[in-house]
């Protein structure tokens, strides 16, 4: 006869967010590349007569994308993808993941500098910002593109292999 007491039911908790699928992560990369192309287009149009509305639209879109979609994407990588790879103690893989984590910090730092200028351009204040944007956007663009290349050529394929090797290798739900 058991002397254990039946414990009270635990209160309901919100469901944990599902891990985003790699297809979702890849899709965000494609969106990011398009947004970077749009920022390059913005720079060519900036200051050209009759282009203020297009420039403002491109700037507003970039702000929304990097504040929302890109930020959530990086958070998903930090939460779901990188920790599993760090646990493997593979020095080469660990170095790549650490670099990607550093990239996230640099991209966030760069974005904190860029965003107010793009917000101003989105609101029609174009005169004061082109010089700053011309000086800073190329580095932001290069960091984003290098970051995506490293993820898609080395880190994501390894994460996919490891996920497929798990006993319940069901595809994660989109996120």
C-alpha positions, -999 to 999 in steps of 0.1 A, spaced: 0 0 0 14 34 -10 16 62 15 22 88 -12 -3 116 -13 -19 125 -46 -7 159 -54 -28 187 -67 -30 192 -104 -6 218 -117 -21 250 -130 -23 254 -167 6 272 -183 9 287 -217 23 264 -243 60 269 -251 66 284 -285 73 258 -311 108 256 -327 106 273 -360 112 251 -390 144 254 -410 122 264 -439 109 293 -419 145 303 -409 156 301 -445 126 321 -457 136 349 -432 171 348 -447 156 354 -482 135 382 -468 166 397 -452 185 396 -484 156 413 -502 154 440 -475 192 446 -478 187 449 -516 159 474 -509 182 494 -486 208 495 -514 180 508 -538 170 533 -511 206 547 -511 206 551 -549 172 569 -548 180 591 -518 182 627 -529 168 620 -564 139 643 -574 105 627 -571 117 596 -551 108 607 -516 78 585 -513 96 554 -525 126 562 -502 102 566 -473 84 534 -481 117 514 -483 130 529 -451 97 521 -432 97 485 -445 134 480 -435 126 493 -400 96 470 -396 115 440 -409 146 444 -387 126 454 -356 102 425 -359 111 397 -382 149 398 -380 148 402 -343 125 373 -337 146 352 -362 178 358 -342 160 351 -310 148 317 -324 184 308 -335 197 317 -300 170 297 -283 165 267 -305 194 262 -329 226 273 -313 223 257 -278 221 222 -293 252 227 -314 272 242 -285 266 210 -264 284 189 -290 319 201 -280 330 202 -316 357 230 -316 352 240 -352 314 241 -349 316 258 -316 338 286 -331 312 291 -359 283 293 -335 302 317 -312 309 339 -342 272 339 -352 263 349 -316 289 377 -318 274 387 -352 240 390 -335 254 414 -310 271 434 -336 240 435 -358 219 447 -329 245 474 -321 246 485 -357 208 485 -359 205 507 -328 226 533 -347 209 528 -381 173 526 -371 168 563 -360 182 575 -393 160 552 -413 129 561 -392 136 598 -399 139 590 -437 106 570 -434 90 602 -420 103 623 -449 134 638 -432 159 629 -459 184 658 -459 204 650 -428 208 613 -430 223 602 -463 259 608 -452 255 586 -421 236 559 -440 263 558 -468 290 554 -441 272 527 -421 249 506 -443 277 488 -462 291 473 -430 257 463 -418 249 447 -452 282 428 -453 278 415 -418 242 403 -425 253 386 -458 283 369 -443 262 358 -413 236 342 -435 262 325 -456 278 309 -426 245 298 -412 232 283 -445 265 266 -455 278 252 -422 256 257 -392 221 250 -405 231 218 -423 248 205 -392 217 214 -371 195 196 -396 216 165 -395 215 164 -357 177 170 -357 172 142 -382 193 118 -360 170 124 -330 146 95 -322 115 116 -329 129 133 -360 95 148 -368 98 181 -385 94 210 -361 64 231 -365 66 264 -383 72 295 -362 
